[in-house]
Amino acid sequence: MPAVVRVNVGSGYDVEVGAGLLQRCGERIARALGPRRAFVATDANVGPLYLRACLDSLANAGFTHASLALPAGEAVKNLSSFGELLEAMAREGMSRTDVVVALGGGVIGDLAGFAAGCYMRGIPLVQVPTTLLAAVDSSVGGKTAVDLSAGKNLAGVFHQPSLVLCDTDCLTSLPDREYRCGAAEAIKVGILGDEPLFRLFEDGAAPRDRLTDVILHCVRYKAAVVERDEREQGERRLLNLGHTVGHAIERCSDFSIPHGLAVAAGLAIIARASARRGWCAQQVAHRIERTLIRNRLPATTDFSAEALARAALSDKKRSGGDITLITPKEVGACELRRVGIDELPGVIADGLAESGEAA
């Protein structure tokens, strides 16, 4: 039996975590929503691996179905692909009572979720994450978006899924880089408010054999935050720890650096900056940096503070002449901190400086 976490937002939904869920996704979705028409969005990497099993399971459960496989990668998360997905759904005669199934990683989850939230002003969505990063973070909570030329995730809606199915069998053969991207987001959750989770990674022994535990830690933490602040008006902004600088790194690299690795560098940079400015103890920054490095994650970047600050100006956490940074107080507790836009290059420069004690 899969482990189940209930997310009590809106009408509520279950996040199921366990082996073999993809082969049973049709019955699981039918139980949650009833059999209907399903449109499966996936990408060129995931489709050859898992699309047939998904479609067969849907058909066996009484669904009629259609699908679209988009190119893989962050570059596809744009308004053009969003429009292509909507047009495909319309051609297939999708109705307001039908369901979109997002089969893939964070890019497909964001893109298909946005399409489901906009098509006919909103139709049901089921997330089926196939990467660790999507399983521990982006598949839960209802944030959907595409990128604009001015920045990342600038067009989107809040659209909660009706069900999340995380088949851990899909994660066991992840390429090493994809695993490390997900590990970065899990370490972030540990820094935010789950020190036992952080300690799973602290000795550098990547807990691939404990993926279910890692996912459940992250989902339970995020579910609790989202239940208290669905629309990111307060506490939920803490989940952006490492993301202001991380998104800037992605943009400066023209998205050649994947999200999880960029966030890892962002975590280390904001931790060092916090220590240098007295917002946390030096020991806290050392602990965060050391854990990232021991898990073969980046702890800095070659981009300059000025370039990163410019790229961060389109960040959604900016308000007028200020931007909200999330800074660690200790492992397991962080806080929101407003700084002036003119102060941001100096903060980032402090974070880029080597600590010399990360080994």
SEKEZA-766737 format. One line per field, with one value per residue: residue number from 1; residue in three letters; chain; x, y, z of N, C-alpha, C in turn. Coordinates in steps of 0.001 Angstrom, whole numbers, plus 500000, padded with zeros to 6 digits. Atoms other than C-alpha are relative to their C-alpha. Example, Ala and Ser with C-alpha at 12.3 -4.5 7.8 and 13.67 -1.06 7.14 Angstrom:
# residues 2
nr	1/2
rest	ALA/SER
kette	A/A
nxx	500890/499180
nyy	498810/498810
nzz	500000/499940
caxx	512300/513670
cayy	495500/498940
cazz	507800/507140
cxx	500900/499230
cyy	501200/501090
czz	500000/500730
END
This chain:
# residues 359
nr	1/2/3/4/5/6/7/8/9/10/11/12/13/14/15/16/17/18/19/20/21/22/23/24/25/26/27/28/29/30/31/32/33/34/35/36/37/38/39/40/41/42/43/44/45/46/47/48/49/50/51/52/53/54/55/56/57/58/59/60/61/62/63/64/65/66/67/68/69/70/71/72/73/74/75/76/77/78/79/80/81/82/83/84/85/86/87/88/89/90/91/92/93/94/95/96/97/98/99/100/101/102/103/104/105/106/107/108/109/110/111/112/113/114/115/116/117/118/119/120/121/122/123/124/125/126/127/128/129/130/131/132/133/134/135/136/137/138/139/140/141/142/143/144/145/146/147/148/149/150/151/152/153/154/155/156/157/158/159/160/161/162/163/164/165/166/167/168/169/170/171/172/173/174/175/176/177/178/179/180/181/182/183/184/185/186/187/188/189/190/191/192/193/194/195/196/197/198/199/200/201/202/203/204/205/206/207/208/209/210/211/212/213/214/215/216/217/218/219/220/221/222/223/224/225/226/227/228/229/230/231/232/233/234/235/236/237/238/239/240/241/242/243/244/245/246/247/248/249/250/251/252/253/254/255/256/257/258/259/260/261/262/263/264/265/266/267/268/269/270/271/272/273/274/275/276/277/278/279/280/281/282/283/284/285/286/287/288/289/290/291/292/293/294/295/296/297/298/299/300/301/302/303/304/305/306/307/308/309/310/311/312/313/314/315/316/317/318/319/320/321/322/323/324/325/326/327/328/329/330/331/332/333/334/335/336/337/338/339/340/341/342/343/344/345/346/347/348/349/350/351/352/353/354/355/356/357/358/359
rest	MET/PRO/ALA/VAL/VAL/ARG/VAL/ASN/VAL/GLY/SER/GLY/TYR/ASP/VAL/GLU/VAL/GLY/ALA/GLY/LEU/LEU/GLN/ARG/CYS/GLY/GLU/ARG/ILE/ALA/ARG/ALA/LEU/GLY/PRO/ARG/ARG/ALA/PHE/VAL/ALA/THR/ASP/ALA/ASN/VAL/GLY/PRO/LEU/TYR/LEU/ARG/ALA/CYS/LEU/ASP/SER/LEU/ALA/ASN/ALA/GLY/PHE/THR/HIS/ALA/SER/LEU/ALA/LEU/PRO/ALA/GLY/GLU/ALA/VAL/LYS/ASN/LEU/SER/SER/PHE/GLY/GLU/LEU/LEU/GLU/ALA/MET/ALA/ARG/GLU/GLY/MET/SER/ARG/THR/ASP/VAL/VAL/VAL/ALA/LEU/GLY/GLY/GLY/VAL/ILE/GLY/ASP/LEU/ALA/GLY/PHE/ALA/ALA/GLY/CYS/TYR/MET/ARG/GLY/ILE/PRO/LEU/VAL/GLN/VAL/PRO/THR/THR/LEU/LEU/ALA/ALA/VAL/ASP/SER/SER/VAL/GLY/GLY/LYS/THR/ALA/VAL/ASP/LEU/SER/ALA/GLY/LYS/ASN/LEU/ALA/GLY/VAL/PHE/HIS/GLN/PRO/SER/LEU/VAL/LEU/CYS/ASP/THR/ASP/CYS/LEU/THR/SER/LEU/PRO/ASP/ARG/GLU/TYR/ARG/CYS/GLY/ALA/ALA/GLU/ALA/ILE/LYS/VAL/GLY/ILE/LEU/GLY/ASP/GLU/PRO/LEU/PHE/ARG/LEU/PHE/GLU/ASP/GLY/ALA/ALA/PRO/ARG/ASP/ARG/LEU/THR/ASP/VAL/ILE/LEU/HIS/CYS/VAL/ARG/TYR/LYS/ALA/ALA/VAL/VAL/GLU/ARG/ASP/GLU/ARG/GLU/GLN/GLY/GLU/ARG/ARG/LEU/LEU/ASN/LEU/GLY/HIS/THR/VAL/GLY/HIS/ALA/ILE/GLU/ARG/CYS/SER/ASP/PHE/SER/ILE/PRO/HIS/GLY/LEU/ALA/VAL/ALA/ALA/GLY/LEU/ALA/ILE/ILE/ALA/ARG/ALA/SER/ALA/ARG/ARG/GLY/TRP/CYS/ALA/GLN/GLN/VAL/ALA/HIS/ARG/ILE/GLU/ARG/THR/LEU/ILE/ARG/ASN/ARG/LEU/PRO/ALA/THR/THR/ASP/PHE/SER/ALA/GLU/ALA/LEU/ALA/ARG/ALA/ALA/LEU/SER/ASP/LYS/LYS/ARG/SER/GLY/GLY/ASP/ILE/THR/LEU/ILE/THR/PRO/LYS/GLU/VAL/GLY/ALA/CYS/GLU/LEU/ARG/ARG/VAL/GLY/ILE/ASP/GLU/LEU/PRO/GLY/VAL/ILE/ALA/ASP/GLY/LEU/ALA/GLU/SER/GLY/GLU/ALA/ALA
kette	A/A/A/A/A/A/A/A/A/A/A/A/A/A/A/A/A/A/A/A/A/A/A/A/A/A/A/A/A/A/A/A/A/A/A/A/A/A/A/A/A/A/A/A/A/A/A/A/A/A/A/A/A/A/A/A/A/A/A/A/A/A/A/A/A/A/A/A/A/A/A/A/A/A/A/A/A/A/A/A/A/A/A/A/A/A/A/A/A/A/A/A/A/A/A/A/A/A/A/A/A/A/A/A/A/A/A/A/A/A/A/A/A/A/A/A/A/A/A/A/A/A/A/A/A/A/A/A/A/A/A/A/A/A/A/A/A/A/A/A/A/A/A/A/A/A/A/A/A/A/A/A/A/A/A/A/A/A/A/A/A/A/A/A/A/A/A/A/A/A/A/A/A/A/A/A/A/A/A/A/A/A/A/A/A/A/A/A/A/A/A/A/A/A/A/A/A/A/A/A/A/A/A/A/A/A/A/A/A/A/A/A/A/A/A/A/A/A/A/A/A/A/A/A/A/A/A/A/A/A/A/A/A/A/A/A/A/A/A/A/A/A/A/A/A/A/A/A/A/A/A/A/A/A/A/A/A/A/A/A/A/A/A/A/A/A/A/A/A/A/A/A/A/A/A/A/A/A/A/A/A/A/A/A/A/A/A/A/A/A/A/A/A/A/A/A/A/A/A/A/A/A/A/A/A/A/A/A/A/A/A/A/A/A/A/A/A/A/A/A/A/A/A/A/A/A/A/A/A/A/A/A/A/A/A/A/A/A/A/A/A/A/A/A/A/A/A/A/A/A/A/A/A/A/A/A/A/A/A
nxx	500839/499209/500185/500897/500021/501168/499779/501320/500184/501196/500712/499013/499554/499005/498716/499684/498584/499719/499595/501027/501189/500236/500804/501343/500449/501374/500951/499857/500645/501439/500525/500048/500777/500913/499452/500342/498957/498740/498974/498713/498893/498712/498942/499334/499186/500844/500980/499600/499831/501154/501295/500838/500547/501019/501181/500639/500686/501192/500974/500528/500900/501184/499766/499480/498820/499139/498738/499075/498636/499268/498551/499595/499123/500570/500264/501350/500987/500251/501373/500243/500356/501273/501036/500063/500687/501417/500604/500136/501112/501241/500220/500458/501341/500006/501063/499712/500022/498910/498842/498645/499019/498639/499089/498644/499339/500550/500386/501299/500987/500333/500643/501306/500822/500452/501015/501211/500585/500547/500925/501389/499887/499567/500490/499207/498597/499311/498547/499291/498597/499043/498681/499995/500295/501447/500657/499827/500315/500878/501280/500899/500161/500848/499380/499738/499503/499019/499013/500022/498640/499521/499670/500510/501285/500682/501403/500504/501156/500094/500998/499670/500375/500999/499301/498588/499564/498537/499538/498568/499303/499547/498881/498835/499024/499718/498590/499433/500255/501402/500108/499406/500915/501034/499383/499845/501282/500250/499133/500655/501072/499348/499556/501177/500747/500006/498604/499762/499811/498679/498973/499906/499040/498861/498749/499617/500472/501232/500949/500821/500805/501008/500709/501361/499895/499656/501170/501052/499576/500182/501415/500696/499631/500595/501455/500360/499800/501000/501294/500069/499768/500062/499712/498661/500072/499142/499099/499618/498840/498796/499639/499115/498616/499024/500543/499735/498703/500067/500628/499076/498967/500614/500175/498681/499451/500950/500660/499182/499858/501354/500574/499549/498596/499970/500512/498947/499068/500709/500047/498689/499702/500778/499521/498750/500340/500658/498977/499153/500780/500469/501375/499912/498652/499105/500103/501180/499627/499047/500721/500768/499063/499339/500959/500171/498799/499908/500969/499545/500796/499204/500146/499727/500178/499024/500627/499685/501097/500756/500818/501060/500951/500806/500920/500984/500937/501317/500501/501353/499949/499710/501136/499498/498552/499489/500182/500034/499101/500210/498671/500002/499570/499312/500563/501324/500753/499616/500851/500130/499221/500089/498808/500145/499431/498625/499191/499934/498673/499093/500373/499539/498530/499622/500240/499068/498678/499713/499940/498767/500179/501111/499619
nyy	498797/498768/499018/498940/498730/499210/498560/499433/498718/500120/501243/500937/501060/500917/500265/501399/500267/501422/500704/500580/499153/499658/501063/499942/498600/499899/500294/498971/498775/500278/499976/498616/499109/500706/500106/498897/499857/499550/499505/500193/499168/500532/499457/500958/500911/500836/500724/501361/500854/500199/499589/501149/500578/499073/500068/501312/500022/499167/500715/501122/499463/499441/498673/499714/499187/499436/499592/499144/499997/498800/500136/499972/498917/498731/499109/500229/499445/498654/499769/500737/501372/499880/499916/501278/500948/499627/500316/501454/500379/499591/500895/501294/499845/500056/499220/499518/501116/500915/499864/499940/500768/499500/501131/499523/499237/498711/499196/500480/499732/498575/499658/500660/499439/498692/500240/500485/498896/498984/500561/499870/499381/500941/501374/500791/500287/501023/499946/501278/499583/501054/499608/499761/498588/499814/500745/499369/498572/499264/500663/499748/498604/499274/498919/500365/498804/500075/498923/498944/499556/499152/500744/501355/500222/498715/500139/501252/499957/501021/500999/501196/501267/500835/501192/500126/501393/500057/501384/499999/500798/499084/499209/500825/499975/498622/499621/499419/498563/499797/500303/498914/498852/500223/499953/498594/499513/500661/499340/498720/500238/500228/498705/499211/500382/501439/500368/501429/500191/499463/500917/501118/499623/499274/500759/500193/501287/499709/501028/500524/501096/499438/498986/499813/499173/498635/499387/499770/498855/498759/499785/499626/498633/499046/500026/499203/498583/499598/499932/498740/498833/500545/499021/499438/498654/499882/501105/500811/499397/500645/501112/499476/499968/500329/499881/498708/500145/501166/499622/499093/500848/500637/499034/499602/501123/500282/501231/501202/500560/500401/499309/500514/499645/498554/499766/500399/498878/498914/500289/499732/498568/499239/500384/499266/498585/499830/500066/498807/498832/500200/500499/501337/500318/500536/501450/500389/499918/501078/501276/500053/500110/501300/501040/499916/500507/501442/500636/499697/498887/498772/499076/498649/499821/499102/498736/498917/499502/499004/500698/500712/499011/499526/501066/500178/498882/500435/500985/499714/499546/498572/499111/498634/499886/501038/501397/500848/501138/500978/500194/500959/499651/501226/501113/500275/498753/498908/498825/499084/498792/499038/499186/499100/500469/499508/500775/501401/500431/500194/501249/501123/500003/500635/501433/500595/500095/501338/500109/500701/501043/500830/501388
nzz	500000/499993/498938/500456/499284/500388/500079/499732/500662/500825/499693/499494/500906/499463/500633/499773/500241/499888/501209/500849/500164/501402/500603/499410/499971/500485/498919/498972/500485/500066/498632/499531/500859/500879/501364/500887/501009/499422/500926/499335/500489/499597/500853/500879/499203/499140/500797/500386/498828/499120/500532/500345/498768/499505/500866/499842/498713/500145/500825/499217/498975/500637/500556/501333/499733/501037/499377/500741/499480/500362/499794/498598/499568/499552/501136/500516/499053/500506/500440/501233/499628/499284/501026/500712/499134/499970/501299/500084/499131/500660/501145/499488/499450/498539/499376/498654/499058/500318/499122/500536/499242/500235/499829/500246/498959/499632/501165/500472/498951/500040/501269/500073/498935/500456/501026/499337/499255/500908/500980/499539/498671/498986/499994/499048/500284/499217/500160/499902/500117/500339/499503/498558/499756/500093/498923/498688/499990/500907/500276/498874/499606/500928/500763/501394/500687/501078/499982/500997/500318/498905/498789/499784/499317/499855/500401/499454/499105/498968/500396/499239/500627/499342/499530/500373/499951/500095/500108/499700/501011/501057/499490/499664/501091/500389/500167/498781/499915/499636/498572/499227/500060/498998/498670/499620/499484/498718/499021/499732/499022/498719/499461/499646/498815/499769/499775/500235/501441/500327/499519/500931/501038/499446/500039/501390/500500/500731/499556/501089/499494/499091/500774/499484/498798/500396/500648/499004/499192/500765/500303/498757/499646/500939/499840/498825/500332/500992/499317/499243/500861/501358/501053/499809/499448/498825/499682/501155/500660/499479/500876/501041/499531/501034/501348/500641/500654/500869/501260/500696/500603/501169/501078/500503/500770/501078/499561/500180/498657/499598/498844/498709/499767/499767/498650/499059/499909/499335/498563/499413/500109/499023/498662/499734/499852/498699/498955/500074/499580/498643/499964/499420/499538/501021/499959/500777/501411/500274/500001/501244/501115/499924/500383/501450/500660/499762/500889/501361/500497/500076/498876/500482/501436/500609/500377/499076/499165/500762/500986/499290/499479/501137/500382/498925/499935/500462/499051/499512/498603/499983/499785/500048/499909/499109/500359/498814/499977/498939/499429/498887/498646/499605/500761/499464/499786/500904/499861/501127/499742/501102/500232/501126/501267/500109/499065/500424/500493/498881/499322/500825/499956/498738/500116/500955/499381/499493/498546/499673/498992/500455/500284
caxx	500000/501287/501857/499308/499591/496374/496644/493708/493448/490157/488315/491558/493592/495855/499537/500248/503865/504908/506064/503922/501543/502046/500636/497652/497215/493967/492186/493605/492414/489031/488591/489337/487436/485447/486299/486249/488449/492107/494738/498288/501038/504595/507965/510278/512414/509661/507217/509220/509715/506319/503599/502404/502024/500067/497736/497135/496243/493845/492177/491805/490057/487518/489115/489293/492557/494833/498396/501035/504798/506649/510421/512267/513929/513311/513366/509969/508298/507064/503884/504299/504266/501452/499392/500293/499073/495796/495140/495771/493356/490711/491191/490614/487332/488349/485511/485352/484730/487769/491259/494803/497519/500998/503464/507008/509245/508829/508679/505800/504059/504239/503207/500380/499179/498986/497076/494646/494129/493319/491459/487752/488744/489972/489656/490917/494633/496554/500299/502411/505982/508830/511763/512795/512641/509014/508138/509541/508456/506729/503981/502435/500953/499282/501814/501920/503672/505665/508712/508749/511737/511939/512225/511253/507702/506253/502964/500925/498045/497434/495668/495682/495777/493006/495554/499338/500731/504437/505647/509025/509844/510182/512892/515213/516884/517177/520439/522790/522314/518524/518859/521147/518681/515975/518359/518982/515276/515071/518060/516264/513273/515624/517098/513624/512096/513065/516459/516031/515640/518728/520700/519848/522053/524565/527055/527100/525595/523011/519876/518721/517470/515338/513591/510132/511180/512741/509659/507262/509293/509155/505503/504337/506285/505062/501466/501388/502774/500387/497411/498267/499170/497958/498474/501976/501020/503309/504777/504757/507340/509828/509729/511667/514832/517768/515521/516146/519819/519057/516676/519210/521871/519493/518780/522433/523293/520499/518973/521870/522251/519255/516970/518050/521766/521133/519085/521907/524327/521684/521348/525089/525348/522510/523863/527348/525836/523691/526704/528782/525960/525237/521864/523015/526012/529041/528633/525182/526533/529430/527025/524809/527734/529451/526294/525772/529362/529263/526235/528173/526113/527488/528104/528940/528814/531135/528586/529283/527233/526244/525027/523060/521497/520393/518868/517072/515271/512449/511973/508367/509503/510385/508046/508809/512324/512693/513060/512245/515078/514714/517636/518574/518696/519752/519228/515497/514461/514493/512991/511784/514055/513376/516404/516657/517304/520443/521661/521187/524536/526382/524421/525186/528848/529076/527629/530049/533058/534711/534240/537290/535705/533412/535394
cayy	500000/503477/506067/508869/512519/514548/518171/520094/522948/523637/520334/518577/515931/512987/512635/508918/507725/504153/501583/500502/503467/504236/500848/501552/505236/504657/503037/505642/508549/506892/506449/510138/511616/508900/507647/510396/511673/512149/514216/513171/515779/514488/515151/513469/511945/510613/509558/506603/505298/505684/506988/503582/502225/505340/505190/501453/501908/504721/502646/499662/501915/503123/506378/507542/509361/511496/512672/515154/514793/518110/518549/518114/520904/524309/525998/524470/526147/529136/530696/528997/525509/526584/527560/524324/522324/524253/523863/520118/519814/521727/519578/516494/517922/518118/519355/520985/517610/515913/515654/516652/514233/515766/512893/514147/516431/519993/521564/519372/519710/523504/523697/521143/522537/526036/524695/522814/525957/528083/525720/526486/528484/525378/521606/518815/518063/514984/515234/512113/513247/511220/513141/513502/517296/517186/514585/516543/519993/521143/518502/519589/522971/524173/526688/526512/528793/529368/531556/534875/536515/538851/536046/532659/531653/535104/533902/531345/530513/528703/525484/522653/519089/516632/513881/513375/509920/509489/506097/505538/502930/505846/507375/504412/504757/508543/509868/511089/514760/514470/512822/515602/518245/516685/516281/520046/520779/518201/519759/523103/521679/520451/523928/525461/523321/519651/519075/515252/515385/517587/515055/512331/514237/515722/512858/512812/509349/509982/508197/506664/503688/506030/507927/507285/508738/511779/512425/512046/514431/517054/516562/516694/519880/521580/520436/522015/525308/525397/524679/527772/530017/528717/531963/532788/535866/535096/531833/530064/532535/530725/527844/530112/529716/529744/530571/534297/533665/530222/531604/534320/531659/529787/532927/533982/530518/530736/527798/525472/525004/522975/524309/522016/522683/526427/526314/524422/527227/529742/528024/528216/531823/533090/531099/532658/536111/535641/534660/537601/540029/538567/537100/533624/532063/531200/527590/527456/528607/526146/523299/524126/524592/521422/519329/520584/519820/516368/515596/516713/519857/523252/525811/528825/530157/531928/534661/538030/539574/542392/539999/537934/541021/542287/538903/538866/542151/540281/538015/537719/538495/542060/544788/548346/549190/546124/542395/539697/537288/534088/533725/530925/531547/527962/524574/524081/527756/530583/534047/536556/539575/542652/544342/547259/546555/548699/546474/543196/543181/543560/540738/538441/539500/538529/535142/534595/535064/531780/530634/528366/525835/523709/520497
cazz	500000/499208/501885/501696/502704/502686/501554/503029/500565/498799/498522/499500/497706/498396/497612/497220/497419/496676/494140/491187/491160/487469/486446/488710/487899/485985/488923/491326/489158/488561/492307/492896/489961/488201/484691/482091/479262/480128/478341/479241/478829/478876/477230/474772/477535/479784/477075/475711/479258/480891/478556/477303/480842/481822/478810/479190/482848/481996/479273/481595/484109/481541/480414/476840/476367/474230/474777/473699/474139/474121/473817/477105/479072/480629/477212/476402/479416/477444/476094/472719/474267/476576/473531/471733/474709/474952/471222/471439/474351/472400/469275/471405/472654/476294/478497/481906/483551/481968/483462/482537/483653/483990/483483/483957/485927/487096/483640/482468/485829/485664/482011/482118/485440/483974/480968/483220/485300/482256/479913/480225/483328/485088/484746/487036/487166/488290/488857/488182/488961/487451/488960/492576/492317/491156/493783/496730/495580/492418/492111/495429/496268/493082/491766/487956/485496/482342/481811/479981/478324/481334/483888/485265/486233/485574/484005/485905/488219/491478/490478/492992/491663/492418/493065/493091/492298/493002/491780/493408/490740/488309/490513/491065/487655/487641/486160/488862/487975/488217/491613/492849/491630/493782/496712/496647/497116/499910/501688/501350/503233/505939/506348/506472/509166/509233/510805/510861/507062/506800/508813/506287/503843/506249/506264/502452/502152/499455/500747/497458/499432/501535/498757/500181/503533/501867/499731/502655/504817/502058/501145/504767/505392/502221/502724/506178/504853/501878/504120/506161/503213/499860/497915/499156/501127/504048/505338/501964/500691/502927/500422/498057/500147/497716/494775/494268/493542/492094/489492/488677/488081/485772/483805/483568/482240/479654/481569/480823/484601/485833/488529/491355/490908/490678/493882/495625/494792/495879/499255/499891/498706/500907/503884/503562/503071/506174/508255/507033/507848/511266/510328/511355/513055/510935/512039/510424/507062/507282/508026/505041/502658/503829/503384/499846/498875/500466/498288/495185/494806/493771/496496/494332/490785/488366/487619/489197/491966/489613/486905/489413/490982/487562/486738/490106/489451/487689/490717/491920/495473/494467/495662/494618/495702/497951/497517/500063/500757/502745/505131/507549/511282/511973/510371/510837/511013/508451/508168/505594/505241/503108/501584/499208/495545/495782/498642/496743/494835/498132/499755/496830/496825/500493/499598/496730/498991/499919/503497/503424/505802/503656/503353
cxx	500871/499772/499183/500126/498804/500361/498635/499920/498816/499215/500935/500389/501076/501276/500367/501448/500249/500378/498773/498786/499718/499123/498572/499410/498560/498990/500065/499281/498485/499371/499849/498998/498879/500594/499460/501061/501250/500939/501328/501050/501302/501082/500731/500919/499146/499052/500414/500113/498673/498638/499109/499382/498892/498719/499282/499219/498724/498913/499358/499017/498784/500140/500197/501140/500640/501273/500773/501346/500726/501499/500338/500846/499274/499614/498590/498938/499716/498565/499668/499590/498677/498839/499843/499236/498503/499297/499804/498843/498668/499680/499454/498638/499935/498922/500402/500016/501114/501238/501288/500914/501386/500977/501416/500583/499359/499538/498624/498920/499553/499175/498606/499059/499440/498904/498695/499298/499325/498949/498585/499922/500260/499347/500909/501393/500479/501487/500579/501490/500922/501432/499901/499654/498492/499279/500079/499498/498874/498662/498945/499882/499289/500611/500336/500430/500792/500933/499692/501434/500581/500377/499241/498673/499192/498536/499486/498785/500224/498886/500377/499631/498864/500624/501452/500395/501498/500441/501512/500790/500541/501262/501270/501075/500320/501493/500496/499686/498564/499775/500533/499131/498888/500542/500160/498705/499667/500866/499420/498904/500590/500458/498809/499378/499978/501441/500247/500179/501377/501098/500124/501063/501335/501308/500442/499602/498647/498961/499082/499104/498937/499177/498590/500012/500279/498786/498923/500354/499668/498532/499245/500317/499296/498489/499560/500129/498908/498614/499840/500085/500025/500536/501298/499958/500941/500942/500464/501195/501308/500470/500902/501444/500952/499561/500231/501331/499980/499375/500900/501121/499446/499925/501340/500633/499169/499370/500771/500313/498606/499593/500581/501434/500142/499508/501045/501011/499358/499907/501327/500303/499228/500421/501279/499728/499371/501017/500850/499275/499413/498575/499939/501442/500831/499889/498815/500331/500966/499277/499210/500927/500644/499062/499750/501186/500121/498992/500239/499104/500847/499726/500360/499739/501079/499399/500261/498777/499135/499085/498837/498953/499115/498966/498894/498952/498609/499368/498646/499995/500398/498713/500525/501516/500637/499821/500054/500940/499599/501377/499928/500385/500817/499458/498693/499170/500547/499038/499980/500719/499922/501297/499739/500649/501453/500948/500271/501373/500989/499701/500531/501518/500508/499840/500931/501395/500189/500056/501274/499855/498901/500355/499395
cyy	501248/500798/501152/501209/500786/501479/500668/501435/499852/498771/498915/498956/499179/500042/498570/499745/498513/499401/499507/500860/500355/498950/499987/501408/500144/499758/501051/501290/499804/500047/501422/500851/499319/499926/501097/500057/500574/500457/499948/500872/499426/500630/498878/499049/499005/499128/498588/499033/499624/500294/498796/499380/500872/499890/498670/499925/500838/499275/498856/500453/500700/501391/499920/500990/500519/500458/500911/499940/501222/499739/500119/501230/501286/500910/499845/500651/501450/500114/499260/498559/499958/500056/498705/498963/500295/499642/498493/499507/500347/499098/498649/500083/499879/500926/500381/498876/498992/500335/500073/499220/500496/498891/500467/500711/501349/500842/499586/500261/501447/500345/499400/500525/501359/499843/499519/501124/501036/499454/499997/500534/498992/498638/499176/499653/498881/500101/498597/500304/498809/500404/500240/501446/500252/499305/500728/501436/500383/499337/500299/501509/500897/501175/499495/501254/499628/501194/501025/500425/500841/499208/498696/500018/501285/499968/498667/500219/499014/499041/498679/498738/499314/498761/500113/498545/499949/498543/499979/499114/500877/500750/499183/500047/501416/500198/500744/501487/500292/499699/501161/501251/499858/500062/501439/500560/499343/500607/501360/499846/499744/501277/500812/499563/498524/499529/498499/499667/500499/499016/498752/500258/500475/499213/499681/498665/500209/498909/499514/498861/500475/501080/500236/500874/501454/500704/500317/501144/501305/500303/500412/501434/500998/500038/500870/501492/500482/500094/501316/501226/499551/500980/500766/501461/500203/498823/499220/500584/499414/498866/500438/500144/499540/500319/501358/499949/498812/500314/500940/499215/499301/500970/500424/498901/499685/498626/498730/499337/499635/500603/499521/500377/501500/500341/499608/501118/501183/499812/500342/501489/500795/499636/500761/501483/500269/499984/501268/501240/499831/499524/498560/499774/499429/498479/499496/500005/498887/498662/499822/499781/498619/498876/500006/499382/498493/499212/500360/501040/501263/500920/501417/500036/500943/501338/501056/500399/500980/499332/499276/500966/500536/498948/499824/501109/499635/499003/500412/500519/501463/500789/501421/500017/498962/498624/499187/498819/499062/499634/499018/500660/498855/498902/499595/501238/501095/501161/500793/501290/500916/500800/500888/499419/500441/499255/498585/499603/499758/498728/498804/499919/499365/498482/499298/499834/498612/500001/499312/498870/499023/498541/499037
czz	500000/501269/499441/500915/499477/500026/500102/499506/499054/500407/500494/498972/500684/499169/500371/499586/500188/498667/499231/499743/498545/499326/500535/499964/499532/501105/501092/499573/499925/501387/500512/499226/499239/498603/499101/498920/500662/498885/500741/499315/500528/499128/499283/500748/500778/499184/499613/501179/500654/499385/499711/501249/500558/499177/500132/501309/499946/499208/500781/501075/499396/499429/498490/500188/498719/500702/499068/500693/499454/500089/501485/500287/500329/498842/499450/500877/499654/499492/498715/500302/500759/499006/499227/500823/500079/498695/499846/500860/499348/498806/500452/500669/501507/500558/501414/501034/499750/500835/499187/500931/499605/500339/499684/501203/500217/498836/499501/501040/500003/498768/499899/501080/499626/498948/500628/500753/499129/499044/500574/501430/501116/499900/500917/499469/500910/499690/500199/499820/499718/500330/501496/500306/499946/501146/501330/500022/499050/499728/501054/500229/499028/499279/498602/499257/498766/500138/498917/499713/501129/501238/500111/500751/500186/499562/500511/500879/501143/499586/500662/499221/500764/500611/499567/500209/499763/500052/500204/499043/498881/500410/500195/498927/499529/499737/501234/500119/500404/501473/500833/499963/501034/501413/500474/500578/501336/501107/500370/501053/501381/500656/500498/501317/500315/500166/499873/498513/499577/500385/499126/498935/500569/499930/498582/499432/499342/500260/498882/500471/500981/499293/500527/501242/499649/499411/501028/500940/499279/499757/501255/500404/499075/500140/501171/499712/499055/500631/500761/499100/498538/498965/500203/500440/501186/500111/498778/499248/500509/499093/498861/500473/498887/498590/499346/499259/499045/498656/499198/499324/498763/498828/499407/499146/498766/500213/499655/501340/500491/501339/501325/500317/500232/501400/501048/500177/500708/501499/500676/500006/501047/501421/500344/500190/501366/501129/500012/500502/501394/500112/500502/500446/498855/499922/499173/498514/499625/499873/498701/498808/499955/499549/498502/499277/500172/499166/498538/499322/499977/501174/499606/498504/499484/499582/501068/500819/499230/498982/500670/500538/498881/499614/501032/500033/499506/500958/500556/501430/500115/500203/500068/500024/500906/499381/501283/499814/501129/500517/501167/501317/500580/499107/500664/500255/499092/500196/498701/500344/498772/499917/498788/498753/499866/500932/499492/499437/501129/500774/499212/500003/501287/499919/499034/500593/500602/501524/500457/500992/499606/499825/501005
END
